[in-house]
Amino acid sequence: QVQLVESGGGLVQPGGSLRLSCQVSERIFDFYVINWYRQAPGKQREWVASLTSTENTNYADSVKGRFTVSRDNFKNTVYLQMNSLELEDTAVYFCNKGAKWGQGTQVTVSS
């Protein structure tokens, strides 16, 4: 059974950077798509980015050019590099594969 564990969240100032990690309990090579989602207080969960097993990436317009998703197959980990963070990026970030979700990691952008 697949398990996903996020880490790397924290408090950062506007314009700063964070790298989130999603540790996956089985070989990433076997995965088709890993997604990152986020949920801000009082808002619905929204899709942020995705990475396929063929290294194709897609991003929401709100993060395009600022966020990068990548993977390390040896570490069974998918990353979300977030640069030029904005106040609106404050949310709990989740990784997802199919019906499986991690527990989320909090990202707070504040001055």
Secondary structure by P-SEA (a helix, b strand, c coil): cbbbbbcbbbbbcccbbbbbbbbbccccccccbbbbbbbccccccccccccccccbbbbcccccccbbbbbcccccbbbbbbcccccccccccccccccccccbbbbbbcc
